[in-house]
Amino acid sequence: MILSTTDWMQVVDWSRAQFAMTAIYHWLFVPLTLGLGIICAIMESIYYRTSNEFWKRTTKFWMRIFGINFAIGVATGIILEFEFGTNWSNYSHFVGDIFGAPLAIEGIMAFFLESTFIAVMFFGWNKVSKGFHLTATWLTAIGANLSALWILVANAWMQYPIGMTFNIATARNEMTSFWDVLLSPVALNKFFHTVTSGYVLAAVVVVGISAWFLLRKREGQMAKNSIKVAGIFGLVSSLALLYSGDGSGEQVAKTQPMKLAAMEALYDGSRGAGLTVIGILKPENERTDNENAYYFKIDIPKLLSILSFKDSKAYVAGINDLIDGNEAEGILSTQEKIERGRVAIEQLAIYHKALKEKDSAEIARVTALFNPDTPQGKAFLAENFKYFGYGYLNAPTDTIPNVPLVFYTFRIMVALGCYFILLFAVVLALVYRDTIDKRRWLLLALVWSIPLAYIASVSGWIVAEVGRQPWTIQDLLPTVASVSRINASSVMVTFFIFVALFTTLLIAELMIVTKQIKIGPKDETAPADKPNK
């Protein structure tokens, strides 16, 4: 299918919109699954140790919430994976050998683990021993987190491609080191930061729902004990989230400097760069340098350099440095990268033309250029193929992401993260003094903190994904070269179908969960519910 430039950009825009929409809906369910599974396992562990039926009743209530969320999350996740083949076939061809490996492991290892033991978790009460049931609950929670691990490893590789080589014969990237992909610093930081954000969200949800019970003067004992468990879990997770966030920021500074510049709306790089705490940006046509970027801002001197490179005098590149280049700091201009990328693309085209014409001399020459085991190949790959993706860009400014969106969502995420640390600390202090039910204003704040947790979680993904645009794979493949050759109308139609479907699922979950919360924990003293052996 031959598409005009206009039609091609429509396919790109609608494919990006569809994937972003699907991912955001999917992420409304995933973090609660990650954290609530562990909270349920902790509560059941208390029941196992104490044999107190109160904890069994409490655990089963939160398991119902977990189960509803888990089922709908699976449905949205499956559609995400199909979209790689339907809308992003060029991307799938280019790196499918690498990207597909962790996704395959996720399905074989993690999803099978959680789908096997979730049946025991929900239907095994009084049918298996207490110990086996507790093991099934923990394995379900671990399986959910293992799923997140492999998916985040795949995502981290897109942000920091490593452990691979380019096969010129197939025009595909192939994995050379599974361990480099799995254990890259970007992957490790992304996993810990993402799952701890899910733990914080789940803790906020449990505390918020428990506060609702206290406001209604129902299930006081269950609510207060749930707040204790979730509050401790949430506070520890919030502190771990702060630590992993610092590590993630350091990796962004090293591997995605344009994303960091957008997060800070930093146009001119400097040594001892300050961190902007809060600010209001001017319109795009007025933002040409640091002096004209803000209407006002409050910053902390040298903190950005310290957080990024652990050095108060370190140079932090700005948007202008990355576009125009900075010879003194060893930064190539984007135009130079575009030209080098086009050299790599041109040589690849020459190779495939030589294959058709059976020009063995030309085939051998170009093959040598892409061979990492020869000095000539090493030099060519480092100088040109490293910037392969830039060759598809039309202008240097194409590498600048949506600065206001990244700038503001980053500050929303950080501000809410700090708010949750304070919130958990206050809640724990009051619940241990047994005075939390007397603080109606705080209980209302806890209930309304539930949507704030989701806003913080989605904001984090917006920073991560919008901040790396225009790249599908950092420096190697932009979104404009990743999409399938399909009609934009097809993507547009499925976009609205998925919006309707996912909105229906979300509304259904909210209705079912709300109904279950209103019902509350079921009475575990009924004769039909005999204690586990």
Secondary structure, DSSP 8 states (H G I E B T S, - for coil): ----HHHHHHHHHHHHHHHHHHHHHHHTTHHHHHHHHHHHHHHHHHHHHH--HHHHHHHHHHHHHHHHHHHHHHHHHHHHHHHHHHT-HHHHHHHHHHHHHHHHHIIIIIIHHHHHHHHHHHH-TTTS-HHHHHHHHHHHHHHHHHHHHHHHHHHHHHHS--SEEEETTTTEEEES-HHHHHT-HHHHHHHHHHHHHHHHHHHHHHHHHHHHHHHTT-SHHHHHHHHHHHHHHHHHHHHHHHHHHHHHHHHHHHH-HHHHHHHHT--S-EET--EEEEEEE--GGG-SSGGGSEEEEEEETTHHHHHHHS-TT-EE--HHHHHH-BGGGTB--HHHHHHHHHHHHHHHHHHHHHHHHT-HHHHHHHHHHT-TTSHHHHHHHHHTGGGGGGGG-SSGGGG---HHHHHHHHHHHHHHHHHHHHHHHHHHHHHHTT-GGG-HHHHHHHHHHHHHHHHHHHHHHHHHHHTTTTEEETTTEEGGGTS-S--HHHHHHHHHHHHHHHHHHHHHHHHHHHHHHHH-S--TTSTTS----
